[in-house]
Amino acid sequence: MRKRCLETVYKIAKEDKSVIFIGSDLGKGTLDEFKEDFPDRFFMEGISEQHVVSMAAGLALEGKKVYVNTIATFITRRCFDQNVIDLGLAKSNVRLIGNGGGLVYAPLGPTHLAIEDISIMRSIPNMTVLVPSDADEMERAVKASQSYEGPIYFRVAKGGDPVISHPENGFEIGKGITYRPPGPVTIVSTGILTKRAAEVSDRLKAEGHEVGVVHLHTIKPLDTKLLKNIFDRSKAVLTIEENTTIGGLSSAVADLYTEWDGDPLILKRIALRDEFPEKYGSQNDILKHYDLDTESIYEKTKGLCAKVERKSL
Amino acid sequence: MSNITDYTSLGKEVRKDIVEIVSRAGRGHIASAFSLVEILNVLYEDVLKINTKDPLDPTRDRYILSKGHGCLALYSVLARKGYFKKDHLYKFCSFDGILGGHPERDRVPGVEASTGSLGHGMSLGVGMALNSKIDKNPYRVFVTIGDGESNEGSTWEAALSASKHKLGNFVVLIDYNKYQSYDKVSEVLNLEPYADKWTSFGFDVHEADMDHPEILSQILTKKINYNDEKPHLIICHTIKGKGISFTENNLDWHHKSRLKPEETKALIDAIMNEGAPS
């Protein structure tokens, strides 16, 4: 996903002279083509996130669209004040591309786990937060960002993640995608977990249960229209996310629910706990540890289906 | 132009504004603004190429007050230059005013960046200076930082970068008044040898005694080569609270903002009688 993301930045840079790329200290060979073709718009600035973000903002205030890339934890936390003041307050057209969102860097341990990047970035006024499901969707997201005003945070997944998105879905920032129409139970998901949600829905459909699947690639601004439509049509909503329980997708959905005047419904979530995972292993190992593997999502959803169906008898 | 600028009168005018604003608003950093006055007067009278009728004229020089808490001096100068009406000064920090306790871009004409959180201005300025090179639009970027502000590590990240990019169109002016909030800079976090640090980071370093603003003016208009391959830095030796003997180097004035009418009068009388620079 990261590769496709950067390749797309290069693609849009070819047609748009205002596109600039800044990396911190990325791997040898990163975007060599970009550097060769547009040496005056390619920067590798060193391990200095605070400076990099403000410098990007300085360029953006002069009319440039600046794509900044480094590891998600560092691009969100290390320079958070810069993100707030020079991106959020300044409404600058800086796009932060955070590698290894969520648990991707599981083997590297807690210093590299971006388990709250969604929470903290969505807390910044004017910030847009994008969490694509796969490389194809990432490409569409980067293209959409070209003509978008204001700062954006892209959470980048590992790469090689199974593809669920289709070209006909399109990509509009702030608009969710309905993969399975809202049913008595609807799963609201983001990032790579949407693929799992769809698998769960298909399995339960074969067992006679209708489970909606809605993918929110944009966590902020939240697609409140779509969510209210789900609140209206579903009896239970399950949010699943690779972020802690504090401030992520489930919080956003619950926040909206506090403003909901329609019939009450059940809100449930599966998310990472508010803790530093004490395990290494792989991203999938830790996702499973927090019940975010397909089987656990299936069990939880099936339980919700049974509950909702019992109630409606 | 510099030989005819009357820094004494301009300095009095700005300091009087500062005291009047603080007196009405009941807030504001008097001493931090006082030490900046001559730097701003030199920049805005002798150096900066600006167009107040079109504050975003693409060819203008960019100026960032990175030590945003010195904004009272900047507001006074911007009003004098005609960026906005002087009435706005007296609505400082009020609910419907445009001038807050730290300067904001998009709200205040002439303000290039929202500052107040220290250690951002140099990096923003590096981005702007780089843009000038990319666009081959030969404007210059001037940034004023505080001495205490250079405690921030991001200052030195920006310094490395300015040097790497050979930004001759980038000028940092340090308001070296030698005091920060708690105590003397030398006590809180010593910066010396200050000039050597900047030289070793690749800057073309100058020092200016701000009791004689014409020295700074000479450096900026005659000595510096903006097509140089080195960014420039001027250590401006200023005095915190400059302009009135009883506010100079007196930490009680760093945060003092509630002025009784008789204090306001005493301050203004002192400014008009003593004046600055010497």
Chai-1 contact restraints between the chains, C-beta under 6 A:
chainA,res_idxA,chainB,res_idxB,connection_type,confidence,min_distance_angstrom,max_distance_angstrom,comment,restraint_id
A,D40,B,I134,contact,1.0,0.0,6.0,A-B,restraint_1
A,S48,B,E157,contact,1.0,0.0,6.0,A-B,restraint_2
A,Q50,B,S154,contact,1.0,0.0,6.0,A-B,restraint_3
A,H51,B,S123,contact,1.0,0.0,6.0,A-B,restraint_4
A,H51,B,S154,contact,1.0,0.0,6.0,A-B,restraint_5
A,H51,B,E157,contact,1.0,0.0,6.0,A-B,restraint_6
A,H51,B,A158,contact,1.0,0.0,6.0,A-B,restraint_7
A,H51,B,S161,contact,1.0,0.0,6.0,A-B,restraint_8
A,S54,B,H120,contact,1.0,0.0,6.0,A-B,restraint_9
A,S54,B,S123,contact,1.0,0.0,6.0,A-B,restraint_10
A,S54,B,L124,contact,1.0,0.0,6.0,A-B,restraint_11
A,M55,B,S123,contact,1.0,0.0,6.0,A-B,restraint_12
A,M55,B,V126,contact,1.0,0.0,6.0,A-B,restraint_13
A,M55,B,G127,contact,1.0,0.0,6.0,A-B,restraint_14
A,A57,B,L124,contact,1.0,0.0,6.0,A-B,restraint_15
A,G58,B,L124,contact,1.0,0.0,6.0,A-B,restraint_16
A,G58,B,G127,contact,1.0,0.0,6.0,A-B,restraint_17
A,G58,B,M128,contact,1.0,0.0,6.0,A-B,restraint_18
A,L59,B,G127,contact,1.0,0.0,6.0,A-B,restraint_19
A,L59,B,N131,contact,1.0,0.0,6.0,A-B,restraint_20
A,E62,B,M128,contact,1.0,0.0,6.0,A-B,restraint_21
A,E62,B,N131,contact,1.0,0.0,6.0,A-B,restraint_22
A,D81,B,S117,contact,1.0,0.0,6.0,A-B,restraint_23
A,I85,B,S117,contact,1.0,0.0,6.0,A-B,restraint_24
A,L89,B,S114,contact,1.0,0.0,6.0,A-B,restraint_25
